[in-house]
Amino acid sequence: MSDTPLAALEERARADRAPAADEALISCDSLVRIFRTDEVEVQALQGLDLHVTEGELTALVGASGSGKSTLLGILSGLDLPTAGRARVAGHDLLAMGRRERLDYRRRTIGFIWQQTGRNLLPYLTALENVMLPMKYTRVPRRHRAARAEELLGTLGIGYCRDRRPGEMSGGEQQRVAIAVAGANEPRVLLADEPTGELDTASGTEVFTALRRANEQLGATVLVVTHDAQVSGQVRRTVRIRDGRTSTETLRGDAETAEEYAVLDRAGRLQLPREYVTTYALTRRVRLTPEPDHIAIWQAPSEEEPPPPPQ
């Protein structure tokens, strides 16, 4: 191996790179989703790439309208992309038939909505809510209650087993919802703004439950949120902006974290908005190759064109 600075940089980049598509449990390449009405066309996803390896707990952070909920709708099997490629646990999300899609939603993924009222049936107890999904995957009746009690206990919510949703706080409902989503031992848990309606203390409890689902139940967890503070609670945070992944933050421990710009397959990247503003970068920039990095400079202003002939 060469010992030049450039070779060392390439080696470091290979070590730090995001999971490749063939290594990932969740794999999205050049994903596009366009919504059309009679008068308006909105491109919610604009060539998004995302790869999540099995066993990760990852947060996808973005402002309202950035495309994160659109992505979650595709990964959950509730929506289809306009173009691109998306695979989850070996399922091609663009090619699934109706029966495979139904089985995928029952067995492969679990989903937690932001609105607590959408996750649980109000007339069932916590235990009965967790048992219900097992019916649709034909778990033997004699095993359902024991499995449900185990899940509630693992997520620290066992004391709510006989309570109905109206008798629980919002945080308790969301933790029961995580148990419901994990009832059929899915390989992937998707959570859409799971703390969006909760106070800070309840939100922390919900994230603790998601970590337990990841570590003790073995589920790969993808949490979608607009709250940038969640990056302190997960090892990997992917930021999405304007329908594309823009940066990733990798956290080693509570004190260290590094943010990386994300390159797509064509070599394109989005610079963080604060860099664009701080350095007054506009339509065109100049790249300067250095021995161990690439410098980005604002290009000189173009000269005014000569006036047209009279």
C-alpha positions as CSV (number, residue, x, y, z in Angstrom):
1,M,0.0,0.0,0.0
2,S,1.3,3.5,-0.9
3,D,2.3,5.7,2.0
4,T,1.4,8.9,0.2
5,P,-1.0,11.3,2.1
6,L,-3.6,10.8,-0.6
7,A,-3.5,7.0,-0.3
8,A,-3.8,7.3,3.5
9,L,-6.8,9.6,3.1
10,E,-8.5,7.1,0.7
11,E,-7.8,4.3,3.2
12,R,-9.4,6.3,6.0
13,A,-12.4,7.1,3.9
14,R,-12.9,3.4,3.2
15,A,-12.8,2.7,6.9
16,D,-15.3,5.5,7.7
17,R,-17.7,5.0,4.8
18,A,-21.4,4.4,5.2
19,P,-22.6,0.8,4.7
20,A,-22.5,-0.3,1.1
21,A,-25.8,-1.4,-0.5
22,D,-25.0,-5.1,-0.5
23,E,-24.1,-4.9,3.3
24,A,-27.2,-3.0,4.3
25,L,-30.5,-4.3,5.8
26,I,-32.1,-1.0,4.6
27,S,-30.8,0.1,1.2
28,C,-32.1,3.1,-0.8
29,D,-30.4,4.3,-4.0
30,S,-31.3,7.4,-6.0
31,L,-34.8,7.4,-4.5
32,V,-37.3,9.8,-6.1
33,R,-40.9,10.5,-5.1
34,I,-43.0,13.0,-7.0
35,F,-46.5,14.0,-5.9
36,R,-48.7,15.4,-8.6
37,T,-52.0,17.1,-8.6
38,D,-53.8,18.9,-11.5
39,E,-51.9,22.1,-10.9
40,V,-48.8,21.3,-8.8
41,E,-45.9,18.8,-8.9
42,V,-43.8,18.4,-5.7
43,Q,-40.6,16.4,-5.7
44,A,-40.4,15.2,-2.1
45,L,-37.4,12.9,-2.6
46,Q,-34.7,14.0,-5.1
47,G,-32.3,11.1,-5.5
48,L,-31.9,10.1,-1.9
49,D,-29.4,7.5,-0.8
50,L,-29.5,5.7,2.6
51,H,-27.9,2.5,3.8
52,V,-28.5,1.1,7.3
53,T,-26.8,-2.1,8.5
54,E,-28.5,-4.7,10.6
55,G,-28.5,-3.9,14.3
56,E,-28.1,-0.2,14.0
57,L,-30.1,2.4,15.9
58,T,-30.2,5.4,13.5
59,A,-31.9,8.8,13.6
60,L,-33.0,10.5,10.4
61,V,-33.3,14.3,11.2
62,G,-34.8,17.0,9.0
63,A,-37.0,20.0,9.0
64,S,-40.7,19.8,8.0
65,G,-40.9,19.2,4.2
66,S,-37.4,17.7,3.9
67,G,-38.8,14.3,2.8
68,K,-38.2,12.2,5.9
69,S,-41.8,11.2,6.4
70,T,-42.1,10.4,2.7
71,L,-39.1,8.1,3.0
72,L,-40.6,6.4,6.0
73,G,-43.9,5.8,4.1
74,I,-41.9,4.0,1.4
75,L,-39.9,1.9,3.8
76,S,-43.1,0.9,5.7
77,G,-44.7,-0.4,2.5
78,L,-47.4,2.3,2.6
79,D,-46.2,4.2,-0.4
80,L,-44.2,3.6,-3.6
81,P,-41.3,5.7,-5.0
82,T,-41.5,7.2,-8.4
83,A,-38.0,6.1,-9.3
84,G,-34.9,4.6,-7.8
85,R,-34.2,1.4,-5.8
86,A,-35.3,0.5,-2.2
87,R,-34.7,-2.9,-0.5
88,V,-35.4,-3.9,3.1
89,A,-34.4,-7.2,4.5
90,G,-34.2,-8.7,1.0
91,H,-37.6,-7.3,-0.1
92,D,-37.6,-5.2,-3.2
93,L,-40.1,-2.5,-2.3
94,L,-40.8,-1.6,-5.9
95,A,-41.6,-5.1,-7.0
96,M,-43.6,-6.6,-4.2
97,G,-47.1,-7.9,-5.0
98,R,-50.1,-7.3,-2.7
99,R,-49.7,-10.5,-0.7
100,E,-45.9,-10.0,-0.2
101,R,-46.5,-6.4,0.8
102,L,-49.0,-7.5,3.4
103,D,-46.7,-10.1,4.8
104,Y,-43.9,-7.6,4.8
105,R,-45.9,-5.2,6.9
106,R,-46.9,-7.9,9.3
107,R,-43.6,-9.7,9.8
108,T,-40.6,-7.7,8.6
109,I,-41.3,-4.2,9.9
110,G,-43.0,-2.7,12.9
111,F,-44.2,0.9,12.8
112,I,-44.8,3.5,15.5
113,W,-46.8,6.6,14.6
114,Q,-46.3,10.1,16.1
115,Q,-50.0,10.4,17.1
116,T,-50.4,8.1,20.2
117,G,-54.1,7.6,19.3
118,R,-53.1,5.8,16.0
119,N,-51.0,3.1,17.7
120,L,-53.4,1.5,20.1
121,L,-57.0,0.4,20.1
122,P,-58.7,2.4,22.8
123,Y,-61.0,-0.5,24.0
124,L,-58.2,-3.0,24.5
125,T,-55.7,-3.2,27.4
126,A,-52.0,-2.8,26.9
127,L,-51.6,-6.6,27.0
128,E,-54.4,-7.2,24.5
129,N,-53.0,-4.5,22.2
130,V,-49.6,-6.3,22.1
131,M,-51.3,-9.7,21.6
132,L,-53.4,-8.5,18.7
133,P,-50.7,-8.5,15.9
134,M,-49.7,-12.0,16.8
135,K,-53.2,-13.2,15.7
136,Y,-52.4,-12.1,12.1
137,T,-49.2,-14.1,12.0
138,R,-50.8,-17.1,13.5
139,V,-48.8,-17.2,16.7
140,P,-50.4,-20.0,18.8
141,R,-53.0,-18.5,21.2
142,R,-51.3,-20.1,24.3
143,H,-48.1,-18.3,23.6
144,R,-49.4,-14.8,23.0
145,A,-50.0,-13.6,26.5
146,A,-46.5,-14.7,27.7
147,R,-44.9,-13.1,24.8
148,A,-46.8,-9.8,25.3
149,E,-46.0,-9.7,29.0
150,E,-42.3,-10.3,28.2
151,L,-42.3,-7.4,25.8
152,L,-44.0,-5.0,28.1
153,G,-41.5,-6.0,30.9
154,T,-38.5,-5.6,28.7
155,L,-39.6,-2.1,27.7
156,G,-40.2,-1.1,31.3
157,I,-44.0,-0.8,31.0
158,G,-45.2,-4.1,32.5
159,Y,-47.2,-2.2,35.2
160,C,-49.6,-1.0,32.4
161,R,-50.6,-4.5,31.2
162,D,-54.2,-4.2,32.4
163,R,-54.7,-0.5,31.5
164,R,-56.4,0.9,28.5
165,P,-54.8,3.7,26.5
166,G,-57.1,6.3,28.2
167,E,-55.6,5.3,31.5
168,M,-52.0,5.8,30.4
169,S,-49.9,8.9,29.9
170,G,-48.7,9.7,26.3
171,G,-45.2,8.4,27.1
172,E,-46.6,5.1,28.4
173,Q,-48.8,4.8,25.3
174,Q,-45.8,5.2,23.1
175,R,-43.8,2.6,25.0
176,V,-46.7,0.2,24.7
177,A,-46.8,1.0,21.0
178,I,-43.2,0.0,20.6
179,A,-44.2,-3.4,22.2
180,V,-47.0,-3.7,19.7
181,A,-44.6,-2.9,16.8
182,G,-42.2,-5.6,18.1
183,A,-44.9,-8.2,18.8
184,N,-44.0,-10.3,15.7
185,E,-40.2,-10.0,16.1
186,P,-39.7,-7.7,13.1
187,R,-36.2,-7.2,11.8
188,V,-36.9,-3.4,11.4
189,L,-38.7,-0.9,13.6
190,L,-39.7,2.4,12.0
191,A,-40.7,5.3,14.3
192,D,-42.2,8.5,12.9
193,E,-41.6,11.4,15.3
194,P,-42.3,9.1,18.3
195,T,-41.6,11.9,20.9
196,G,-43.2,14.7,18.9
197,E,-46.2,15.0,21.3
198,L,-44.3,14.3,24.5
199,D,-42.4,16.4,27.1
200,T,-38.7,15.9,27.6
201,A,-38.9,13.4,30.4
202,S,-41.4,11.2,28.5
203,G,-39.4,11.5,25.3
204,T,-36.3,10.2,27.1
205,E,-38.2,7.2,28.4
206,V,-39.4,6.4,24.8
207,F,-35.9,6.6,23.5
208,T,-34.8,4.3,26.3
209,A,-37.5,1.8,25.2
210,L,-36.3,2.1,21.5
211,R,-32.7,1.4,22.6
212,R,-33.9,-1.7,24.5
213,A,-35.8,-2.9,21.4
214,N,-32.6,-2.5,19.5
215,E,-30.2,-4.1,22.0
216,Q,-32.4,-6.7,23.7
217,L,-35.0,-7.6,21.0
218,G,-32.4,-7.4,18.1
219,A,-34.4,-5.0,15.9
220,T,-32.8,-2.5,13.6
221,V,-34.3,0.9,14.5
222,L,-34.8,3.9,12.3
223,V,-36.2,7.0,14.0
224,V,-37.5,9.9,12.0
225,T,-37.6,13.2,13.8
226,H,-37.2,17.0,13.3
227,D,-35.5,17.2,16.8
228,A,-31.8,17.6,16.2
229,Q,-31.2,16.9,19.9
230,V,-31.8,13.1,19.3
231,S,-28.3,13.0,17.8
232,G,-27.0,12.9,21.4
233,Q,-29.0,9.7,22.1
234,V,-27.9,7.6,19.0
235,R,-24.6,6.6,17.5
236,R,-25.5,7.6,13.9
237,T,-27.6,10.6,12.8
238,V,-28.4,11.1,9.1
239,R,-29.6,14.6,8.2
240,I,-31.9,15.0,5.3
241,R,-32.5,18.3,3.4
242,D,-34.4,19.0,0.2
243,G,-35.2,15.4,-0.4
244,R,-31.6,14.1,-0.2
245,T,-29.3,12.9,2.6
246,S,-26.8,15.8,3.3
247,T,-24.7,14.9,6.3
248,E,-24.1,12.1,8.8
249,T,-23.0,12.5,12.5
250,L,-21.1,9.5,14.0
251,R,-20.9,9.6,17.7
252,G,-18.2,7.6,19.5
253,D,-19.3,8.4,23.1
254,A,-21.1,11.1,25.0
255,E,-18.2,13.5,24.4
256,T,-17.1,12.9,20.8
257,A,-19.0,13.2,17.6
258,E,-18.0,14.0,14.0
259,E,-20.1,15.2,11.2
260,Y,-19.5,14.0,7.6
261,A,-20.9,15.3,4.3
262,V,-22.6,12.4,2.3
263,L,-21.5,11.6,-1.2
264,D,-24.0,9.9,-3.5
265,R,-23.0,7.4,-6.2
266,A,-22.4,10.2,-8.7
267,G,-20.0,12.0,-6.3
268,R,-22.5,14.8,-5.4
269,L,-22.8,16.2,-1.9
270,Q,-24.7,18.9,-0.1
271,L,-22.7,21.4,1.9
272,P,-24.3,22.2,5.3
273,R,-26.3,25.3,5.0
274,E,-24.3,27.1,7.7
275,Y,-21.1,26.7,5.7
276,V,-22.8,28.1,2.6
277,T,-24.0,31.1,4.5
278,T,-20.8,31.7,6.5
279,Y,-18.5,31.6,3.5
280,A,-20.9,33.3,1.1
281,L,-20.9,30.4,-1.4
282,T,-23.2,30.9,-4.3
283,R,-23.8,29.4,-7.7
284,R,-20.3,28.3,-8.5
285,V,-17.3,27.2,-6.4
286,R,-13.7,26.3,-7.1
287,L,-12.2,23.1,-5.9
288,T,-8.5,22.9,-5.1
289,P,-6.8,19.5,-4.6
290,E,-4.4,19.4,-1.7
291,P,-2.2,16.5,-0.5
292,D,-4.6,15.5,2.2
293,H,-7.9,17.4,1.5
294,I,-9.9,19.3,-1.1
295,A,-10.4,23.1,-0.5
296,I,-13.6,24.8,-1.6
297,W,-13.5,28.4,-2.7
298,Q,-16.1,30.9,-3.8
299,A,-15.4,31.5,-7.5
300,P,-14.7,35.0,-8.7
301,S,-17.7,37.0,-9.8
302,E,-18.3,36.9,-13.5
303,E,-17.7,40.1,-15.5
304,E,-20.6,42.0,-16.7
305,P,-21.4,41.1,-20.3
306,P,-20.8,43.8,-22.9
307,P,-23.9,45.8,-23.8
308,P,-25.7,44.7,-26.9
309,P,-24.8,46.6,-30.1
310,Q,-27.1,49.6,-30.9
